[in-house]
């Protein structure tokens, strides 16, 4: 009986320690000045994913979801609910990119300018252009 009590206490402690609230995002995004031009997914956003995310053992076919390789990245972002065009700042992809403690990509946080390209693209409707 005493052993069951300690097992329960340890289990409860483990469960409680794994439940945390993280608010480690950079909440003050800097707007980019693109002269009012539309951000292109294929020429501005996809190249960021290709060079920083769609690398071996990361967001490629057979790797971590979503697959951010050319030709599938756009559909993957939406099918994995990472983009929210009605509230761009709540888009999971931006939250992960802006995280101060666990940023994506894991190789190092993208620059604010790079993140803001993605943020602006989402705020412009996240078009597949």
C-alpha positions as CSV (number, residue, x, y, z in Angstrom):
1,X,0.0,0.0,0.0
2,X,2.8,2.4,0.9
3,X,4.6,1.5,-2.3
4,X,1.5,2.3,-4.4
5,X,1.2,5.7,-2.7
6,X,4.8,6.6,-3.7
7,X,4.3,5.3,-7.2
8,X,1.2,7.5,-7.5
9,X,3.1,10.5,-6.1
10,X,5.9,10.0,-8.6
11,X,3.5,9.6,-11.5
12,X,1.6,12.7,-10.4
13,X,4.8,14.7,-10.1
14,X,5.9,13.6,-13.5
15,X,2.6,14.5,-15.1
16,X,2.5,17.9,-13.5
17,X,6.1,18.7,-14.5
18,X,5.3,17.9,-18.1
19,X,2.4,20.4,-18.3
20,X,3.9,23.8,-18.8
21,X,2.8,27.0,-20.4
22,X,5.3,28.6,-22.6
23,X,5.0,32.2,-23.8
24,X,8.4,32.7,-25.2
25,X,7.6,34.3,-28.5
26,X,8.8,37.6,-29.7
27,X,5.5,39.5,-29.6
28,X,6.7,42.6,-31.4
29,X,7.2,41.7,-35.0
30,X,8.8,44.3,-37.2
31,X,6.9,45.1,-40.4
32,X,8.9,44.8,-43.6
33,X,8.9,47.5,-46.2
34,X,8.2,45.8,-49.4
35,X,6.9,48.9,-51.2
36,X,3.3,47.5,-51.0
37,X,4.2,44.6,-53.3
38,X,2.8,41.1,-52.8
39,X,5.2,38.7,-51.2
40,X,5.5,35.7,-53.5
41,X,5.5,32.2,-52.0
42,X,7.6,30.7,-54.8
43,X,10.3,33.4,-54.9
44,X,10.4,34.7,-51.3
45,X,9.0,32.2,-48.9
46,X,9.9,28.8,-50.4
47,X,13.6,29.7,-50.7
48,X,13.7,30.3,-47.0
49,X,12.2,26.9,-46.3
50,X,14.4,25.2,-48.9
51,X,17.6,26.6,-47.4
52,X,16.7,26.5,-43.7
53,X,14.1,23.8,-43.1
54,X,13.9,21.3,-46.0
55,X,17.3,19.9,-45.2
56,X,18.4,16.3,-44.4
57,X,16.6,14.8,-41.4
58,X,14.3,17.8,-41.0
59,X,11.3,18.9,-43.0
60,X,11.7,16.6,-46.0
61,X,10.0,13.5,-47.3
62,X,10.5,10.9,-44.6
63,X,11.5,13.5,-42.0
64,X,9.6,15.7,-39.7
65,X,6.2,17.0,-40.6
66,X,5.5,19.2,-42.5
67,X,7.4,18.4,-45.6
68,X,8.7,21.8,-46.7
69,X,10.3,20.7,-50.0
70,X,9.5,22.5,-53.3
71,X,6.3,21.4,-54.8
72,X,4.6,20.2,-51.5
73,X,5.4,22.9,-48.9
74,X,2.4,25.1,-49.6
75,X,-0.2,22.3,-49.2
76,X,1.7,20.8,-46.2
77,X,1.5,24.2,-44.4
78,X,-2.3,24.3,-44.7
79,X,-3.0,20.6,-44.2
80,X,-1.0,20.7,-41.0
81,X,-2.9,23.9,-39.8
82,X,0.3,25.9,-39.5
83,X,-1.2,29.0,-41.3
84,X,-4.0,31.1,-40.0
85,X,-4.8,33.9,-42.6
86,X,-7.6,35.3,-40.4
87,X,-5.2,35.8,-37.5
88,X,-1.7,35.7,-39.0
89,X,0.1,36.2,-35.6
90,X,-1.5,33.1,-34.3
91,X,-0.1,31.0,-37.1
92,X,1.8,28.1,-35.6
93,X,4.7,28.4,-38.0
94,X,5.3,32.0,-36.9
95,X,5.1,31.0,-33.2
96,X,7.7,28.3,-33.8
97,X,9.9,30.6,-35.8
98,X,9.8,33.3,-33.2
99,X,10.2,31.1,-30.2
100,X,13.1,32.3,-28.0
101,X,13.7,28.9,-26.3
102,X,12.9,26.4,-29.1
103,X,13.1,28.2,-32.4
104,X,12.7,26.6,-35.8
105,X,14.9,25.9,-37.5
106,X,16.8,24.0,-34.9
107,X,20.1,25.1,-36.6
108,X,19.4,28.6,-35.4
109,X,16.7,31.2,-35.3
110,X,16.0,33.0,-38.6
111,X,16.6,36.7,-38.8
112,X,13.7,39.0,-38.0
113,X,13.7,40.0,-41.7
114,X,13.4,36.4,-42.8
115,X,10.6,35.7,-40.3
116,X,8.8,38.9,-41.3
117,X,8.8,37.8,-45.0
118,X,6.8,34.8,-43.9
119,X,4.6,36.9,-41.6
120,X,3.9,39.4,-44.3
121,X,3.1,36.7,-46.8
122,X,0.6,35.2,-44.3
123,X,-1.0,38.6,-43.6
124,X,-1.4,39.1,-47.4
125,X,-3.5,36.0,-47.6
126,X,-0.8,33.3,-47.9
127,X,-1.3,32.9,-51.6
128,X,0.3,30.2,-53.6
129,X,2.0,32.5,-56.0
